[in-house]
Each structure stands twice: as structure tokens, then as C-alpha cells.
């Protein structure tokens, strides 16, 4: 009995060693973001993580924001007044951000010809990393970085954080963490705002 218990403990130590070794290897090689992002992306595909669509708690948006696009051009956020704005704050090193990007791109492809603006704000210190990531993944939505600081209304302790702003300038969705945005329910919500 004691021999069996020793084998069990030895086996458990080996299993934990292998598990921790794999985790260390992923972090050491920088592969943790794509691997964890892939796993979280599989979870998103189930549709169990949805953004809450509750317009009762809406608050005024702040358009006092200057953005820099991938070509280095400055753009005023106030140019988006009167439109539906899907704003996502993300980073290339953030697994949940990486996980939800394909879904956001699918939504973008479906609604890009409508009066909806996508404002994908990278918080990467090196904006080139964000540009390279988007190019490598063939994402077509526009990406930006903030030029002079983010208004307090958009501050969050978590990324990704997504906001949807109505044409009348109200924040009608605020979602911290990843979510599935290409659902029929969310598309219907965006379409109804444009009418």
C-alpha cells in the first residue's frame, strides 16, 4: 500500500513538473499569447460570452480624443459624431484580445458598408507591433493609437474593453473582457441603432 502511495506521489510530482515546464516554455518563448488566445477563441465560438445590451444605463460619450491611424495621420474622434461607433481597446500581448479579434473582424466584414465606425485602439507601447499583427492576420478594420491621452469615461482596468456609442452620442454598451460580437442578436442591436 505504501509503495503504491509513493508511486502516486512521484507520478503527481512528474505531472506537475511537465505542466509547469510547458507553461514556462510558453512564456519563455512568447507563445503564451497565441496559445491562450486560441483556447479562449474556442470558448468564444460557443457563444456563451455575450456583451450585455442594456441601454438603460447609457451615459454621454466623450468625443475629446485624438487618434493616430496606422499611417501616422491624426484623426479627431469627433469626426465619428452622428454614427454608431464600435470602439475596442486591445493589445497584441493580451490573450483575450487576440481571442476576440477574428470575431470582431467577422462583424466588421458584415457591417462595414453601413454607418458604423470601428475604432480599434491599440495600447501596445510599440504601435508597429499592432500594425504587424493586424497585417499578419489580414484584419481589415482600422486600428489607432491614442495621441494625447484617453478621456476618463473610457478608462478601464481591463483589456479588452469595448464600447458602443449610439448616433446621438451615448455609450450604450461597455464590456470589459472578451465577448462574441458577431452574433445575430448583436448585429440586430447595431442595425436598430442605425434606423
N, C-alpha and C positions, 0 to 999 in steps of 0.2 A: 504494500500500500504506500509506504514511504517512498519507494523507488518510483512509483507512478506519479506521486506528487512532485518529486524532484524533476522528472521529465516534463511535467506540465508547466512548472515554473520556468524551466530552461526554455521550453518552446515559446512561452509567452514573452520572455525577455528577447528571444530572437525575433519574434514577430514585431514587437515594438521597435527593436533596433532597425529592422528593414523598413518599417513605416516611417520612422523618424529620418532614416537615411534618404528615403525617396523625397520627403518634404525638404530636407536640407539641400538635396541635389536640385530640386525645382527652384528654390530660392537662390541658390548659388549660381545657377546658370541663367537666371532671369526668366525661366519658362513658367513660373508660377502664375503670372497674369494670364497668358493664353490658356493654360490648362484649367485654372479655376474659372476663367471666363467661359470656357467651353462647357464645363459642368453646369455652371449657373445658366448658361444659354439653354441647355437641355431642360432645366427646370422651367424657364420662361416659356418654352414651347408647349408646356402642359396648359398654360393659360391660367394657372392658379394665382399668379401675382398680377393683379389688375390695378390701374390707377383709380382712385376714388373720384367719381364725378359728382361733386356736390357744390352747386352754385350758390347755396345759401350763405356760405362763409366768404364770399368773394370780397376782395379788397382792391383799392386802386393800384394800378401798375405805376411804376416809376420809369419814365422814358429818359431820364437824365443819365444816359450811359453812352459812352463812345466805344465802338468796337473796331478791331483791326482784322481785315479779312486775310485770306491765305496769300494774297498778292501784296500785302502791306498797305492797302488802302484803308483810310479811316472812314467809318460809317456811323452815322448817328442812329441810335436805337429809335429815336422819334420818327425816323422815316417809315417805321412799321405801324404808326398810329392808323387806326381805322381798319386794320387787318387782324385776322386770327394769327397769333404768334405761338409757335411751339418752341420753347426755349429749354435747352438741356445743358446742364453744367456737368462736364465729364473730364476724364484724363486717361491717357494711354496706359498708365500703370495701375488702373483701378479695374479689377476683375468684373465687378457688376456692370461697370460702364461698357467694357468690352462685350459682355454678355448681351446687353440690350441693343447694341448698335445695329446688328442685322435686322432686328425687328423695327427699329426706328427708320432704317433705310427703306424697308418694305412699305411702311406708312408713307414716307416721303415720296416714293415712286407712285403710290396710289393717289396722292392728293397734290402733287407739285404743280399741277396746272390750274389749281383752284386758288382762291385768295387766301392762302395760308403761307406764312413765312416761317421757315425753320432757322433757328438761331442756335447753333451748336457751339457752345463756348468751352474751349479747352482751358484747363487750369494747369497744363503742363508748363514747367518753367522754361523749357525749350520748345517753342511753338513748332519748330521744324519736325520734332518727333510726332506731333499731332498731324501735321501735313503728310508726312511719310506714311503714317498709319492709315489715314483715310485713302491715300492713293493706292497703297498695297491692297486694301480691302475692296477697292473700286466703289467706295461710297461716293455718291454724287451730291449729297446735301452740303450746304455751305458751312464752313467752320470759321470761328472767330476766336480772338483773344480779347480780353478787356484792356482798353488803353489806359484809363485813369482811375480805376477802382470801381467796385461793384456797389450799387445802391443797397442800403441796408435791408430793404424789403426782399431782396433776393439772396441774402446771406443764409448759409446753411452749414451745419457741422458735418453733413454727409454728402458724398457724391456717389452715384449720380443724383442730381436733383433736377426735376423737370417742372416747368411752369407752363400753363396755357393761359394766354391773355386774350380776352374777347375783343371784338372790334370797338367796343365802347370803352376800352381801357381798364378792364377789371381782370384781376388774377382769379380765374375760375377753377384752376387745378394747380395744386402744389403737391408733388410726390417726391419724397426723399427715398432713395433706394431704387433698385431696378423694378421695371414693370413691363408688361406686354402692352404695347400701344397700337399694334396693327389689328386689334380685334374689331369685329363688326360694331360692337357697342361704342367703342371709342371713335371709330370713323363716323358713325351716325351722329355722335355728340359734336364732332368738329363740323360736319355738314350742316347741322341745325344752327350752329352759331353763325354760319355764313349767310343765312337767309334773312 
